[in-house]
Amino acid sequence: MRSLHFLLFLALCALPGLTVAQTVTGTVTDLGEPIIGATISAGSVGTVTDVDGTFELNLREAGTYTLNATYIGYTTEMREFTLAAGQTETWDIALVSGATNLDELVVVGSRTAPRSSTTSPLPVDVFTSDDLTTTGQLTFDKALQYRVPSFNTVQTPVNDATSLLDPYEIRNMGPSRTLILINGKRKNMSALLYTQTSPGRGETGADISAIPTDAIKRVEILRDGASAQYGSDAIAGVMNIVLKDNAEDGSVTLRTGITSEGDGAQYGIALNNGTNIGETGFINYTIDLSKIELANRPGTVSAAGEAGDFGASIEDVQSFLNRYPDARNINGSPETTASKFVVNFGSDVSENTEFYGNASYVYKKVNSFANYRTPYWRTEADFPYLADFFPNGDNGQYIGYVPTFEGNLNDYAGTVGFLTQKDGWIADVSFTTGGNEQTYTVSNSHNRNGTLNPDGTFKYRENSPINFDPGGTRFTHNVGNIDITRRLSDRVGIAFGSEFRSENFTVIEGDLASYEDGGADSFSGNDPRNSGTFNRYNFGGYADAAFDFTDDFLVNATVRLENYSDFGNAFVYKVSSRYKFADDKVTLRASFSTGFKAPSLHQIYTQKAQYQFVPGQGIQVGGLVSNASREARLLGLPALEPEKSTNFTAGIGLRPSSDLSITIDYYNIKVEDRLILSTEIGATDAGNTALDELLTANNLSDLSFFVNGLDTRTAGIDFVSNYRGLRFNDRSLVINLSGNYTLQNERIGDIKNPDIVASAGQSVANPTQEALFFTSRPRFKGILGLDYDWDKFGVSVNNTLFGPTEFRQQGLAAGLYTTFETKLVTDLSLIYRATEQFSLQFNANNIFNVLPEWSFKSESPAGEALLNDAAALQNQSNLITFNQRYSRMTYDGYHFSQLGTILTFSATLRF
């Protein structure tokens, strides 16, 4: 700890004072049309042009500067400026097509001065706001899905709270191993813990879907481990979202859309605007309001499967399904309403001090549904009062009911800070706060428990409410940062700093009827015994140095020490290097790092009963045991430890001509003591163990818990290329080809089963769990984009190839597994710029209406026999699709939209 205190002392001593900013402003155009994302730089200071081609570059000191204006596929423009203190100059630039220059300045990857994406020793992707909006996707995470090959996100069917926030991941590593930054500062995690059998199971991540695309200036994605630079959660990489800082211009965009089947209508309006604060400050704000209607894609339910599962007569089942072939199930894309607000601001407050900050608030409401309770599932004979509760038939008769699941999400974040500079030292001092709260409502349900009151009446059943408040969860954090950098010479740069972070996780208790005696049918509320607020804090420090031994050879090294209040110390380091030769046409780069991921408070303290789909058994109630609970001690469960990782990356960058650039990067990530949510552990054959007693006492079919259960290795290749050599009418056809291929994603060694699980002959990671971790993501993914602009028109065709996935659903017969087939999804975007201020955009996403398709595969003679037995295979299909309710995607979810073609239209007015 003394070393950390010493770093903090140095950071405080180095706080200096600063100079008034000198500014160069202007626009960058090509034949009169604005160029978005062009880089304007002076040494290590730079900026990129906004949506209308404008830029503002602030320089810290008076003096003479050589400015460079660069953009991929264009010649570089240079101009020298001599600026007095506080002086502002204008430079309007007309770039000429013909050269490829990838020197876009990026912040992530090193704590020293920013470098370009090609001179950085690490693989970094940069995407502008325009890159995201041309996808036609309504949310930020879905836009990234069709821009970044190593990024995947899925929308899961009927998984309760998961409908509020879709899981995402980089390089198949889960949502919790990618650190999200806003303007370089850590964003708060979501309150949601994924506990269902879906991608991201057992993890949590930041809600990136809550960030409005119109507020984003650019996105930097570091595809490399970065725990040494940024701390926990950066094992797979870092995503830095840079907010717009334009003070002069604004825009308003109206959006609408619908699926080709006539549902899922979407409406939205987004306003982005900026203004000056005094002579040296700015404020930029975004308001985004949107709504997406329900899109329903149920399957045709199997009568034989239903009769077998629910013990009903085939005649009763067939009679119901003749009227309602989909068993009135509702699954697909839920109704979602969102309000998003973002503000970014900054100002020079003295000659040597700049004040900056940003804030955001998001409210999201999602209305989704549980599985429909058919009249042969919840029968009137067993529950006579249901006829009065749910008279849903045409003549007021009971024909079942569908419980609703309504989620309310509130997410906020804010940062304030001071940036100072003196004698070459730059100090950045900031405070960040943020939080995410998710609360739920269950309606159109009942508590069916038969507990009697003292007077002999039922406490619930016919006396049950039909609306329930099951509670929810909340996560908040407060983060303080001090970061200090200095270029000691043209060859050496250093950085050091510290971070203090406190975190709070709250389980919000539900009302009594929502959890007592089984609680609401479909979703049980939080018991007060499992509720409360849990917290921890950590303190960390780092030191970073970059050595440019020559203009071509660079070495960067970082060390970090963290101390957590609940599990102690973590020490990690990183070394990276880059070497250029052949007149900068070839660049070699590599890095090696160690990393860690602390167990989240969600993973340590979540304990609840939850409804879950168990193939062949229908909906069951299982228990999730907190690792810090009394029950965990009775079971002898070990305390959670941080994950530890090693990450090796090596790559090559090629620029054989001015029109072609290629980068290829290999990565290899080993994670030890990987944190997982165990599979469902059931009763033992003996029936007399502590495990059996716990299940019986709590009326549970099974239980699960968190454990450091696996060591894993993930390896693959990322490929990115750009070509502008095809020219028509003095304009280039831009071809972008990128891809990700997974070479290895597997467990190393044996599963680490606690004694109580091993002695029961069970495992914390069964084939279903391991498939979720290792094979349920696309084995490869490729993106081919074609972009061409002429006069007032622009066209973009984007093709995304989703590779095959494999899954082994729980309960599937031995020798069988399922495979989602390789599919190519094509998106079309058309833009018409009617005037300089007004433009129209039309998108046809998944224009050829490609839908997910899966099939059974065999891995043994027993599997081959099943493939040749149509009746047996139909039973297996019913098993994993809940009798065909989820025939398109099974319970694993899917890897692109099951909604088919989606048409969207937008109109943008700039002012």
N, C-alpha and C positions, 0 to 999 in steps of 0.2 A: 504493500500500500504506500510506503514511503516514496517509491519511484513514481507512483501516480500523483501523489501530492506535489512532488518536485515538478512534474510536467505542468500541473495546474499553476504552480507558482510562476514558472517561466512564462506561461500564457498570459497571466495577469500583468506581469512586469513588462510584457512586450506591447501592450496596448498603446498605440501612438496617437497622433493627431493627423489630418489629411488636407489635401488641396481641393479647391473648387474644380469641378469637372470642366474639361474642355470638350467640345462636342462637334462631331461631323454628322450631318444628316443628309438624306437624299433618297433617290429612288434608283432601282436597277431594272432595266427593261431590255427586251429583245424585240426589235422592230415595233416599238411602241407598246408592247404587251408586258405587264409586270412579270418579273421572275421571282418566284417564291422560294425562300430557303437559300438564296445566294449568300456567301460569306464575305463580310467586310472585316478586315483585320489589320492590326498594327502591332507587330511583334506577337506577344502572348495574349493580347487583348483582342476580342472579336465579338461580332454579333451576326445575326442572320436576318435577311429581309422578311417582312411580314407578308400577309396574304395579298396586299396590293403593291408589293415590291419595295416598300419603304423600309428605311433603317435609321437607327440612331446609335452612334458609337461614342461612348464617353471615355475620355482619356484622362488619366489621373494628374498629369503634370503638364505645365506649359512647356513648349519646345517644338522641335521639328520631327515630324513623323512621316514614314512612308507607308501609305495605305494600299492594301491589295483587295481587289474585288474578284472573287472566284466563284465558279459554279460548274458542276459536272457537265462536260460537253462544250464548254465555252472557253475562249481565250481569257487569260488573266489581264485585268486592267490595273495599272498602278498610278499613284499620284502622291506628290509630296505636299504636306501642309506644315506651315509654321504657325502655331497657335499661341496666342497670349493667354494669360489667366482669365478664365471665364468666357473665352471667345467661342463663337459658334460659326462653322462654315458649312456650306452646302455643296454636295457633290452628286450630280445626277449622272448615272453611268449607263451606257448602252453596250451591253456585252455582245460579242460576235461568236456565233456557233462555230465549233471546230476543234476544241481541245478538251481533254478530260482532266479534271482536277478534283481530287477527292478530299481536299484539305478543309473539311468542315470541323470547326473547333468543337471539342467535346469536353465536358466537365468530369464525367465519371471515369474511373480507371486509375487515377493518380490523385494524390492530395496536393501535389505541387502545381505549377502553372498549367493551364489548359493546353492540350496539344491537338493536332488534327487527327482524324480517324485513321490516317495512314501512317503518321509518325508515332502514334500511340503503340506501345508494345502489346496491346490487348485488343481483341475483337470487339468493336463497338458499332452498333447500328444507329443511324440517325434518321428520324422520320419527321417531316414537317406536318403542320396542321392540314395542308392540302393533301398530303399522302393519305391521311386518315379519312378526310371527308369524301374523297373520291370513291371510297369503298362503298358508300351508300349505307353502311351499317349504322344503326341508331346509337349504339353505345361504344365507348372507347375500347373495351376488352374485345368485342366482336370485330372491330376494325383491325386490331392487332392480329387477330386470328388469320386474316387474309393478307397480312403484310410481312409477318415474321415466321419463317418455317419452323423454328425451334419453339414457338409459342403455341400452346393449345388451350382451348377453353371449351367446355361442354355445358349444355343445358340439360339438367337431369329431370326425369319424369316423376312427379308425385313423390317428392322426398322432403315434404314438410318445410322446415325453415330453409332448406337448400334452395328453394324457389326464390328466396330473396337475393341470393348472391351466388352466381355460378362459379365453380372452382376453375382455376387457371394454373398454368405451370410453364416453366421454361426447362427444356432438356429433360422432360419426364421426371422432374424432381419434386413435384407437388407444390401447392401454393405457398407453403410456409418457408420455402428455401429461396425465394426471390425477394429481395429487399426493395421496397418502393420508396422513392424520394420525391418530394415536391420542391422544386427549386433547390435541390441539393440537401434537403432536410427530411428526416425520417417521417413517413406518414404512419398514422396509427393503424393497428390491425383492426379487423372486424371483430365483433362480439360473437360471431357465428362459429361454432365448431361443427365440422362435417362429421356426422356419426352414422349416416346410412351407408348402404353398400353402393357407393358411387365414387367416381374419381375424387381424389382429395380426402378420402376417408381418414378421420383422425387428425385433421389439420385445420388451420385457419390461415387467412391471408388478408391483405388490405383490400378494401372495396374499390377497385379501379374502375368498375362500371359506373361509379358515382361521379366521376370526373367528366364534365362536359367537354366534348371535343372542341367546341368553339373557343374554349378558354386556353387551349394548348398552343404554344408556339412551336415546340418541337419535343420529340421524345428521344432520349438516349438510352440504349439498351446495351449494357455491358454483359457479354456472354462469357463470364469467367467468375470464379470464386473471388469474393472481395471482403471476407470477414475481417482481414487485417486492416483494411481502410475504413470499414463502416460498422463492424460489429456483427452481432448475431443476425441470422436469417439471410445472409448473403452467400450461401454455399453455392447456389446455381448461378447467381448473377445479381445485377442491380438494374432497376429501371428508374431513370431520372426523368420526371415530367417537368418541363420548363414552361411556365405560364407566359402568356402574352404580356408585353410591356409597352405596347404602342400607345402613345399619349394623344395622337392626332386623329386617328381614323377609327371608324366603327362599322358595324354591319348588323343587319337583322335578317334572319333566315327563317322562312316558313317551310315546314316539311310535312309530307303526308305519304301514306303508302298502304298497301294491302297485299295479301297473298293471292296467288292465282286461284285459290279455292274460295275466295270471297270473304275470308275471315282474317283475324289478326290485324285489323285496321290500326294504323298508327298516325298520330298527329303530334306536331311539335312546333315550337317557336323558340328561337334562340337570339338573344341580343348581346353583342359584344361592342363595347365602346371604351374610349379612353379620353382623358383630359389632362391638362397640365396642372401641376400644383406649384404655384409661384413660378420662378424662373428656372428652377433646376429639378423640379419633381414631376412625377407622373402618377396617375392612377388608371388602371385598366380593370374593367369589371365585365362579368358575363352572367346572364340570367338565362336559364334553359328550362322550359316547361314542356313536358311530353306525356303522352298516354299511348299505351299499346293495348288493344282489345284482345280478348281471349281467342286463341287459335286451337281448335280441338282436333286431335288425330287418334281417336280410339280404334282398336281393332274389332274384328267380328269374333265374339266370344264363343268358345266351344261348349256345347251343351253337355257332352259326355264328361268333359273335365270338370265342369261345375257340379254335376250330379255326384261325381266321385268325391270331390273335395268337401262338399257341404252335406253329404248324406241325404240329398233330396231326391225325389222321384224324377226320373228323366222327363216325364210328362209335364210336371210343374215347371221344370227348368225350360223345356222347349217352348212351352206356352208363353213364358215371359220373354224369351229371346226372339220368338217370332214377332213380338211387338217392338222389342228393343234389342236389335242384334248386337249392339255394343254394350249391353247391360247398363246403359245410361252412364257409363264411365266418362270422365272428363280428364283427359291428359294431353299435354302438348305444351303450348306456351301460355302462361297465365296472364291475366289482366294486370297491367303494371302502370302506375301513375307516378311520375317523378317531378320534383322541383329542385333545381340545382342553382346555387349561387356561388360565384367565385370572384374574388377581388385580389389584385396584385398592385403593389404601390412601392414607391421609393422616392427619396429626395435627399439632396445635399443639405445638411443642417449647419455646416460650418465649412471652413476652408479644407478641413481634413477629415470630415466625418460624413458618411452617407448612412441614412436611416432607410431601412427597407422592411417589407413585410408582405404577407398574403394571408388570406382567410377564405374558408369555404364552408358552406352548409348545404346538406342534401337531405331531402325528405323523400322517401320512397314507400309506396303502398302497393302490396302485391296481394291479389285475391286468387287463391288456388283452391284445389279440392282434394279430399281424400278419395279412396276407392269407394264407388257406389255400393251401399249396403242393399243387396237385392232382397226381395221378400222371402226367398228360400235360404238366405244367409242369416239375416236377423228376422226370424219368423214371428208372425202375429201370435202363433200358438205359445211361443216361449215368452214373448213380451206383448201382452194384449194391449197395453197402453199406447203402443206405437201407432195404432190406427187413429188415435186422437191426436198424437203428436205430429204425425206426418201424413195427412190425407192428400197425397200427391197425385192420385189418379184422376182421370177425366171426370169421374163421378164422385170424387172425394174418397175413394177407397185407398187402402194402404198398398203401395207398390214399391216400398223401400224408401231410402233417403240417402243423400250425399252430404257428409259433414264438410263444412268449408274450413279452410285454413287461411286466415287473413293476417298478413304480416305488416308491421310498421317499422321502418328503418329510419333512424336519424344518425347522420354522420357529420361531424364537424372537425375542422382542423384550422390552425392558425400559427403563424410564425412572425416574430418581430426580431430585428437584429440591427447591428451597427457594423459597418465595414470601414476600417480605417487604414491609412497608409502613411508611412513616414520613413525616409531614408531607406527605401526599398523593402521594408517590412510591411506585410499586409496582414491585418488581424480581422477576423470575422467572429463576432460574438452574437449568439442568437438564443432565443427561447421559443420552443415549439410546444403547443398543446394540441390535443385531439381526442376524439372519442367516437364511439359507435354504439348505438343502442338498438336492440331489436326486441320488440314486444309483439305478442300474438293474441289473436282472438279465434276461438273455435265456435262456430255456430251450426245450427241444424244438426245437433248431436244430442247425446244423453249419457248419463251415468247409469249403467245397467246393473250395478252391484246390488245383491240381494240382502244387504245388512238390515237388520230389523231395529226399530226404535223400541224403547221400553214398553210402549203401548201396543206393540205388535204390528205396527205399520212399517212399511218400507221407508228407510231414510232417503233412498233415491228411487230408481225405477220410475214408477208413475209420479213420484214427487220430485223427480230430477229437473233441474233447469235444462234448457236447450241451448243456451249461450254461455260460454265459459271464458274466463280470463286465466290462461295457463301461465302467465308471467312472461319471462324472457331473459335476456342477458345484456350486459353492458360492459364495455372495455374502454378505459381511458388511459392516457399517458401524458407525462410532462417531461420534456427533454431540454436540457441546457447544453449548448455547444460552444467551445472556444477552439478556433482553428487559425493557425498562424503559418504563413508561407513567406519565403524569400528566395529570390534568385541571387545566390552569392556571386555568380559570375555567369558568363554566357554558357558555361559548361556544367554548372552545379546549381541545383535547386533543392531546398529543404522545406519540410513542413512538419508541424507537430501540433498536437491538440488534445482535448479531452472532452468527454461526454458524460453527463449524469442523466439517468433516466429512471423515473418512477412509474410503475404500472399498477393499475387496479382492475380487477375483474369481478363483476357482480352477477350473481344468479338471483334474478327477481322472482320472488315466490308468487305462485298462482292463488286463485281463490280456492276455498275448501273443496267445492264439488269438482274442481278440475283435476285434483290429484287423489282425493281420498278414495280408498277401496277400488283402485283401478282407474279412477278419474274419467274424463270425457272419452267416449268411444272415438277412437282414431288418433288422439294426441293427448297424452297425459301432462298435466301441469307440474310445475316445480314445487316439490314438497318443502315446507319451511326448514325441515331438518337438513335439506341439501342446499339451502339458499344462504346468501350472505355475501360479504365483500372480502376479497382476498387481494393482497398486495405484495409487492417486492420492489427493490430498487437495485440499480447497479451503477458502477462508476468505472470508466475506462479511459485509457490514454493510448496514443499512438505516436510514432515518429516515422517520417517518410523522407527518402532522399532519392533524387534523380541525377544521374551522372551522364552527360553527353560527352563521352570520351573523344569522339570525333563528330562531324556533322552526320555521319552515317550510323554510328554505334552508340546505343543508349542502354543503360541499366537502371532499373528502378527497384528500390527495396523498401519494405514497410514492416514494422513490428507493432503488435498491439497487446495490451494486457487489460483484462476485464475482471472485475470483482462483483459477484452477485450476492445478494443478501441471503439467498436460499440454497445455493449449491457451491459457492466458493469462487475460485479463480479459473481463468482460461487465458492461455497465452498462444497467439498465432502469429504467423509471419507470411510474407509473400515476396518473391523475387521475379522480376520480369525483364525482358530484354528485346531489343530490336536491332537489326542490321540491314542497311540498304546498300545496294550496289547496282552496277550496270546503268548508271545515270538515273538512279531512282526507279528503274523499271522493275526491279525485283526487291522485295522486302521480306526478310525472314524475321519471325517473332515467336517468342515462347514465354511461358510463365509457369511457376510452381508455387503453390500456396497451401497452407493449412487453414482450416476453418472450424467453426463450431456453430451449433444452433442450440440455444437454451430451450428447455421445455417451456411451453407457454403456460400461463396461468390457467388457461382453458383446459389444457391437458392434465394439469395437476389436480384441479379442484372440481371439475364437472362430475356430478353424480345424479342420476335420474333413472326413472323407468321410461321406456320408449316403445311405441308400437313399431313393428317391423314386419316386412314381408319375408316369410320363410318358405322357400319352394317346397311344395308338397304338404305344407301345414297351414297355409294361408297367413293371416295376420296374427302375430304373437306379441306378447309383452315381454321384453327383455330388460335387463338392468345394466347400467353403466356405473361401475364402481370407481369412486375417486381414489386416486393413488395415495392420498393423505388421510383417508377415512378410517374409522374403526373397523369397517368391514375388510379393508385392505390389510390391516394388521392381523385380523382373524385368519385371512387367507394366506398370510405370509408373503404378500406381494412386495417386491423390492422397490426402494425409492427410485425415482427417475433421475437420470444423469443426462448431461448435454450430449448431443451428437458431436462426433469429431469427424473431420473430413480432410482429405488431401485432393488437390485439384491440379492436374497437369494439362496445359494447353500448348499446342505448337501449330504455327500456321505460316502461310506464304501469301504475299500479295504481288500480283503481276499487273503491269501496265505496258503491254507490248506495243501499244499505239496510243495516240491521243484520243481515240474513240472507244477503247476497250479497257476495262479493268476487271480483275478477277481476284477474289480472296478465297482461300481454302484453310479451314482451321479444324484441327483434331483436338478433342477434349476427352479427358479420362478422370472421372470423379469417383472416389471411394468414400463411402460413409460408414463409419463404425458406430455401433450402438444406436441404430436408426430407431426413432420413436414411432411406434405404430399403435393403433387401436386394435386390440386383439379380436380375433374372430369370436363368435358367440360360443361360450363354454357351457355345455349342458351338464346334466346330472350324471353321476358315475353309475356303473353297473352295481356296485356294492350298495349305494344309496345311503351310506351312513357317515360320509365325510363332512368336514366343515363346509365344503362347497355345496353339498346336497342340503344341509341344514339352512344355509343362507338362501338358497333358491326356494325352499319350501316356506320358510318364514315370511318371505316377501312375495309369494305367489308369482314367481318369475319362471319363465320357460328356460332362461339361460342368463348369463351375464358376460360382460366384456370389461376390459380395463386397458389402461395404457402401460406400455412396457418397452424397454430398450431391447427389441426382439430380434433385430437383424443387422448383419453387415452386408452392404450392397456395393456394386460397382456399375457405373453407367458410363459408356463411352460411345462416341459418335463423331460425325463429320458435318460441319457447316460449310456451305458453298454459297457465295454471292458474286454475281457478275453483272456488269452494265455495258451495253453497246449502243453507240450513237452513230455508227458509220453509214447507215442507210438514210439518204437525204432526198426529200421531195419538195420542190418549190422553196428551196433554201431553208427548209425545216427538217430536223432529224426525227426519224422514227426511233423512239427510245425503247430498247429491249432490256428488260430486267429479268434475270433468271437466278433463282436462289433455291436452296434446298437444305434439308437436314436428314441425315441417315443415321439410325441407331445401330451401332455395331454390337453393343453389349449392354444389357440392362438386366441384372440378375443378382440373386443372393450369393454371398460368399460364405461358405461354411455352414454349420448347422443353425437351426432356429434356436433362440435362447429362451427355452420354456421355463417358467417358474416351477418349483417343485410340485405345487398342488395341481398344476396342469399336466405335467409330465407323468405324475403318479396316477392320474385319471385316464391316461392313454390318449390325451388330446393335445392340441397344439394351438399356440396363439396366432399362427399364420398358416391357414389351410390353403389348398390350391386356389380357392376363390380370392383370398386375400393377396396371395402372391401374384395372381393374374392382374389384380387392380394395380399393384405396384409396378409390374414389369412388362406386361404384354397388352394391356388394355388401351394404350396410347398408340397412335399410328407409328409403324416401324419406320416409315419415311414420309416426308412431306415435301412437295416441291411447288414453287410458285413461278409462273411465267407471265410477266406483264408486258403489254404493248401499249405505248402512249404516243399520240400524235396530235399536234395542235396546228391549225392553219386558220388565219384570219380570225373570225369570231367563234370558231368551232373547235372543240376538243373531243377526242374519243379515247377511251381507255378500255382495253380488254384484259381481264385478269383471270388466269386459270390456276386453280389450286388443286393439286393432286394429294389426296389423303390416302396414305398407305394402309395395308391390312392391319387389323388388330385381332388378338386372341383373348378369349375369356373362358373361364371355367366357373359357371354359376353354381352356387351352393345347391347341393342335392342332385346335381347332374350325374347320370350313371357313369360308372368307371369305363374308361376307354373313349369317352366323348369329350369334345370341347367345341366352342363356337368361334367362328371367324367372321368379322366384318370385312367385306370385300373392298378392294382398292377402288376408289371413285374419283372422277375428275369433275370439279365444280367450276363453272364458267360464269363470270360476272361481267356485265357491260355497263359502261358509264358514258353518257353523252352530255356535253356542256355547250351551252350557247351563251356567249357574252354579248347581249344586245347592245349595251353601252358600257362605258368605263365603270359605271356605278351599278348596273343591273345585269344579273346573269341567271340562267335557268339550268338545272341539272336533273337528268333522268337516269335512274339506275334500275337495271334488271338483274337482280342477284339470283344465282342459280338458274340461269336463263333456260337451260335444257331440262329443268325439273328433275334433277338427279336426286334420288332418295337413298338412304342407307339400306343395305341389304346384308343379311347374315345367313349363315348356313352351318350345319353340323359338320364336323370333321372327326375322323377316328385317329386314335393313337395306339391301338392294340387290336388283336383279333376280336375281342369282346365289342369294341366300338364298331368294327366292320360288320359284325352280326346285327347290331342295332340299326346301322345305316340301311341294311337290307330287309328290315322288318318295319313296314310302314306304320302299323298300329303302335309298336313300341316307340318309334320315333315321334309319333304324334303325342304320345304321353310325355315324352321328354320336352317337346316343344311347349306343351301346356304348362309343364312344371316351371319353366324359366320365364314365361310371359304372362303368368297369372291367367292361364286359360285364354291366351291371345289378346288380353287387354292391352298389352304392350308389344304387339307383334313386330313393329318396325324397329324397335331398339333394344328390347329386353330390358332388364333392370340395371344394366350397366350404363345406360345413357347412350349417346351417340356422338359422332365426331364432326358433324356438320348439320345444318338445319334439316330437321325432318319435315319442315313445313313446305318444302318444294320451292317453286319460284316466288320471289317477293319483289314487287314493283314499288319503287319509291320515286317521289318527285319533290324537288325543292326549288325555291326562288330566293335569291339573295340580293339585297339592296345594300350597297356600300355608301358610306357618307363620311 
